[in-house]
Amino acid sequence: MRRRDFLAALALSTTSTGLLSACAQAPSGAESTPVPAPVGPDELRKVRLRVGDQKGNSQSLLRSAGLDRTPYAIEWSTFTSGPPLLEAASADAIDVGGVGNTPPLFAAAARRDVKIVSVSRGNVTSDALIVRKDSPLRRVEELRGKKIAVARGSSAHGQILLTLRKAGLTPKDVQLVLLQPADALGAFNSGDVAAWAIWDPYFSQVVLETGARVLADGTGTANGYDFQVAGTGALSDRARNTAVGDYLVRLAPAMVFSDTHRPERAQAWAQDTGLPIEVTRKATDAGPNLPIPLDRSVVDSSQQLADVFVQAGEIPRPFRFADYVDTRFQQQLAAVR
C-alpha cells in the first residue's frame, strides 16, 4: 500500500464513531469493561500521551511511515526490555507501550494494572540462543550444567524455556543467569556465560560485532507475538483512552508500511537509536512485525506459554491470560490491517 492509502485508512478509523464502543470484550469470556466515550479534537490536542518504547522501535516505525504527526503530544520513554516498561504502565508512569510475548505473563502473575490492547506477529529467527564464535557447543543438549544469560520476564525468557524443553532439558538442568542486555553482553563477551538468549536489535548487533553463532532460534517453538499494553489508568481516562486508540491505528499501518519499505525503516531506526545502519538493516531484513487480530488463537497460545512458565516454577501461580486482554480497539484496527 502507498503512504496516502495508509493515511486515508487512518482517517476513517479515527473518527468519533470509530472510537466509540460500548464495552471491551475479552475473546475468551472475561468480564466486559466499560469504555469511556471519546473526546473531541479540541480536548485531544491537550493530551500528552506517554509511550514506552524499546530501542526506538515504535517511534521509528511511525516516523518512517510518515504517521508521527499526531493530534496530541507524545512523550517517548525508552526501556531496555519489557518488564520495566510494564512496571511503568502499571504505576501509571506511561500510558501504552510495546513488549514481547513473555513480559505480559509476568505482569499478569504479579496482578499488574495493565491490559493487552493489540498484537502483532513477527519473525521468530531473531528469538535466538547464541554462543560465541569460538564456542565448542553445537547443540542445545550440550548446555546441561552451563550458564545461560537471559533477561527475566523478557520474550527471550519464554523462548529459552521452550528451547530447553524441545531439547529434553528443564531450567534445573542449566544455570539461568538473569541479566538485562547491557550486563548480559559483558558476561557473554568475557565468557562468564556459555550462551545468551536474546532478541532484536540486540541479536543483530552482537552477531555482526562479534560473529556469534546461533545455537537455536524460535522456529517451531515461538509464537512470534508482540503486544501493545496499556495501563488501566490510561484506559479509564477519556482523553488518554482516545489518544491510545489513535496511536494504535497509526502503529498498525506503520508496521505494514515497514514491510514494503524496509530501507526507510532501517534508516529511521538507526537515526532514532544511534545503532549502526548495518544492525538495523539486518534486523529489518529478518522481517517486521505485522498486525493480527487479538483473538482466541492469540489468547490460547499465550495461555500455553504461561502454563510452561508455571510448570517450570518460573511463575509462582497459574492465572488466566484472557483476564488481561482488552479488545476495545479491535474494530478500529481491523480497518487498517
C-alpha positions in Angstrom: 0.0 0.0 0.0 1.1 3.6 -0.6 1.5 6.1 2.2 -1.5 8.1 1.2 -3.6 4.9 1.4 -2.5 4.4 5.0 -3.4 8.0 5.8 -6.9 7.6 4.3 -7.5 4.4 6.2 -6.3 6.1 9.3 -8.6 9.0 8.9 -11.6 6.6 8.5 -10.6 4.6 11.5 -10.2 7.5 13.9 -13.5 9.3 13.5 -15.6 9.7 16.7 -17.9 7.0 15.5 -15.0 4.6 15.1 -13.6 5.4 18.5 -16.9 4.9 20.3 -17.8 1.4 21.6 -19.9 0.2 24.4 -17.6 -2.3 26.1 -14.4 -4.2 25.7 -14.9 -7.9 25.2 -12.1 -10.4 26.0 -12.2 -13.2 23.4 -12.3 -15.9 26.0 -15.1 -14.8 28.2 -13.5 -12.4 30.6 -15.9 -9.8 32.0 -16.7 -6.7 29.8 -15.0 -3.5 30.7 -16.9 -0.2 30.2 -15.2 2.0 27.6 -15.2 5.8 28.1 -16.7 7.9 25.3 -14.0 9.5 23.1 -13.2 13.2 23.4 -13.3 15.7 20.7 -10.4 17.2 18.7 -10.0 20.2 21.0 -9.6 18.1 24.1 -7.5 15.6 22.3 -5.0 18.3 21.4 -4.3 18.8 25.1 -3.3 15.2 25.7 0.4 14.2 26.3 0.4 10.5 25.6 3.3 8.8 27.4 4.6 5.9 25.2 7.1 3.2 26.3 9.4 2.0 23.6 12.4 -0.3 23.2 15.4 0.8 21.2 13.3 3.3 19.3 11.2 0.6 17.7 7.7 2.1 17.6 9.0 5.7 17.3 11.0 4.9 14.2 8.1 2.9 12.7 5.8 5.8 12.9 8.4 8.2 11.5 9.4 6.1 8.6 5.8 5.7 7.5 5.0 9.4 7.9 2.5 8.7 10.7 4.2 10.5 13.5 2.3 13.8 13.3 -0.3 13.1 15.9 -3.1 15.5 17.0 -1.7 15.2 20.6 1.8 15.3 22.0 3.8 12.1 22.5 6.4 11.7 25.3 8.6 8.8 24.5 10.4 6.7 27.2 12.9 4.1 26.2 13.2 0.8 28.1 15.8 -1.9 27.7 13.2 -4.7 27.9 9.5 -5.4 28.5 9.3 -6.0 32.3 10.4 -2.5 33.4 8.1 -1.0 30.7 5.1 -2.9 32.1 6.0 -1.8 35.7 5.9 1.8 34.5 2.5 1.2 32.8 1.1 -0.4 35.9 2.3 2.5 38.0 0.7 5.0 35.6 4.1 6.4 34.6 3.4 5.6 31.0 0.1 5.1 29.1 1.0 2.5 26.5 4.0 0.6 25.2 5.2 -2.4 23.2 6.6 -5.6 24.6 7.3 -9.2 23.5 5.2 -12.2 24.2 6.5 -13.0 27.7 6.6 -9.8 29.8 2.7 -9.6 30.0 2.7 -13.1 31.6 4.9 -11.9 34.5 2.8 -8.7 34.7 -0.4 -10.8 34.9 1.1 -13.2 37.5 2.0 -10.1 39.6 -1.5 -8.7 39.1 -0.3 -5.5 37.4 -2.8 -2.9 36.4 -2.3 -3.4 32.7 -4.3 -4.7 29.7 -3.1 -6.1 26.3 -4.8 -3.9 23.7 -3.3 -5.1 20.4 -1.0 -7.8 18.9 1.4 -8.3 16.0 3.4 -11.2 14.8 7.0 -11.1 13.7 9.7 -13.4 12.6 11.0 -16.0 15.1 14.5 -16.4 13.8 15.6 -13.3 15.9 14.4 -15.0 19.1 17.8 -16.7 19.3 20.1 -18.6 21.7 23.6 -17.6 20.7 27.1 -18.7 21.6 30.5 -17.1 20.9 32.0 -17.9 17.6 34.8 -19.9 19.2 32.5 -21.9 21.4 32.7 -25.7 21.2 29.0 -26.0 21.8 27.0 -27.2 18.8 23.7 -28.5 20.2 21.3 -27.2 22.9 21.7 -30.5 24.8 25.4 -29.6 25.4 24.3 -26.7 27.6 23.5 -29.0 30.5 25.1 -27.6 33.6 26.2 -24.4 31.9 25.3 -20.8 32.4 22.8 -19.0 30.1 22.2 -15.3 30.2 18.7 -14.1 29.8 16.6 -11.1 30.9 14.0 -12.2 33.5 10.5 -11.9 32.1 11.6 -10.9 28.6 10.5 -12.7 25.4 13.9 -14.4 25.5 13.0 -15.9 28.9 10.0 -17.6 27.4 12.0 -18.7 24.4 14.7 -20.3 26.4 12.2 -22.4 28.3 10.7 -23.7 25.1 14.1 -24.3 23.6 15.2 -26.3 26.6 12.0 -28.3 26.7 12.4 -29.2 23.0 15.9 -30.5 23.8 14.6 -32.5 26.7 16.0 -30.2 29.3 14.5 -28.1 32.1 15.7 -24.9 33.8 17.1 -27.0 36.6 19.4 -28.7 34.1 21.2 -25.4 33.3 22.0 -22.2 35.2 19.9 -19.3 34.1 21.7 -16.0 34.8 19.2 -13.2 34.9 20.7 -10.2 33.3 19.5 -7.2 31.3 21.0 -6.9 27.8 23.8 -4.4 28.7 25.1 -6.6 31.5 24.5 -9.8 29.6 26.6 -8.6 26.7 29.6 -8.1 29.0 29.1 -11.6 30.6 28.8 -13.1 27.1 31.9 -11.5 25.7 34.0 -12.3 28.7 33.0 -16.0 28.8 31.2 -15.7 32.1 28.2 -17.4 30.5 28.2 -20.1 27.8 25.2 -18.8 25.9 22.8 -15.8 25.7 19.1 -15.8 24.9 18.4 -12.6 23.1 16.1 -10.7 20.6 16.5 -7.9 18.0 18.1 -5.4 17.7 20.5 -6.8 20.3 20.7 -10.1 18.4 21.7 -8.5 15.1 24.1 -6.2 16.8 26.0 -8.9 18.7 26.1 -11.2 15.7 27.6 -8.5 13.4 30.0 -7.2 16.0 31.3 -10.5 17.5 30.5 -13.2 14.9 28.3 -15.0 17.5 26.7 -18.2 16.3 23.1 -19.2 16.6 22.6 -22.4 18.6 18.8 -22.4 18.2 16.1 -19.9 17.3 12.3 -19.8 17.7 11.5 -21.8 14.6 8.9 -24.4 15.6 8.6 -23.1 19.2 7.9 -19.4 19.3 4.6 -17.8 18.5 6.3 -14.6 17.4 3.8 -12.3 19.2 4.5 -8.7 20.3 1.9 -6.8 22.3 0.9 -3.2 22.9 -0.1 -3.0 26.5 -1.9 0.0 28.2 -2.2 0.9 31.8 -5.7 0.7 33.3 -5.4 4.3 34.4 -5.0 5.4 30.8 -7.8 3.2 29.5 -10.3 4.6 32.1 -9.4 8.2 31.2 -11.5 9.6 28.3 -8.8 11.7 26.8 -5.9 9.3 27.2 -8.1 6.4 26.0 -8.9 8.3 22.8 -5.3 9.0 22.2 -4.3 5.4 22.8 -6.8 4.3 20.2 -5.4 6.8 17.7 -1.9 5.7 18.4 -2.7 2.0 17.9 -4.3 2.7 14.5 -1.3 4.6 13.4 1.1 1.9 14.6 -0.6 -0.9 12.7 -0.3 0.6 9.2 3.2 1.8 10.0 4.1 -1.9 10.6 2.7 -2.8 7.2 4.5 0.1 5.5 7.8 -1.0 7.1 7.5 -4.4 5.4 7.3 -2.9 1.9 9.7 0.0 2.7 12.5 -1.8 4.6 15.3 0.7 3.7 13.3 3.6 5.0 12.5 1.6 8.2 16.1 0.7 8.8 17.3 4.3 8.3 14.7 5.7 10.7 15.6 3.1 13.3 19.3 3.9 13.0 18.7 7.6 13.3 16.4 7.3 16.4 18.7 4.9 18.3 22.2 5.6 17.2 22.5 1.9 16.2 24.7 1.3 13.2 22.8 1.1 9.9 24.2 -2.4 9.3 22.5 -3.6 12.5 19.1 -2.1 11.7 19.3 -3.4 8.1 19.9 -6.9 9.4 17.1 -6.7 11.9 14.7 -5.2 9.4 15.6 -7.7 6.7 14.7 -10.5 9.1 11.1 -9.4 8.7 8.9 -6.9 10.5 6.1 -7.4 13.0 2.7 -7.3 11.2 -0.6 -6.6 13.0 -3.0 -9.5 13.5 -6.4 -9.8 15.3 -6.3 -10.1 19.1 -8.5 -13.2 19.0 -9.0 -16.5 20.7 -6.0 -18.1 19.0 -3.7 -15.5 20.4 -5.1 -16.0 23.9 -4.8 -19.7 23.7 -1.2 -19.7 22.5 -0.3 -17.2 25.2 -2.0 -19.2 27.9 0.0 -22.3 26.8 3.2 -20.3 27.2 2.1 -19.1 30.6 1.4 -22.6 31.7 5.0 -23.6 30.6 6.3 -20.9 33.0 4.2 -22.1 35.8 5.2 -25.8 35.3 8.8 -24.7 35.2 8.4 -22.9 38.5 9.4 -19.6 36.9 6.0 -18.1 37.7 4.6 -19.0 41.1 0.9 -19.1 40.4 -1.4 -20.1 37.5 -3.6 -17.3 36.0 -6.0 -16.6 33.1 -4.3 -14.7 30.3 -7.7 -13.7 29.0 -8.3 -11.6 32.1 -5.6 -9.2 30.9 -6.9 -8.8 27.3 -9.0 -5.8 26.3 -10.3 -5.8 22.7 -11.9 -2.3 22.7 -9.8 -1.1 19.8 -10.1 -4.2 17.6 -12.8 -2.7 15.3 -10.7 0.3 14.6 -7.6 -1.8 14.0 -9.5 -4.1 11.6 -9.9 -1.1 9.2 -6.2 -0.6 8.9 -4.7 -4.1 9.0 
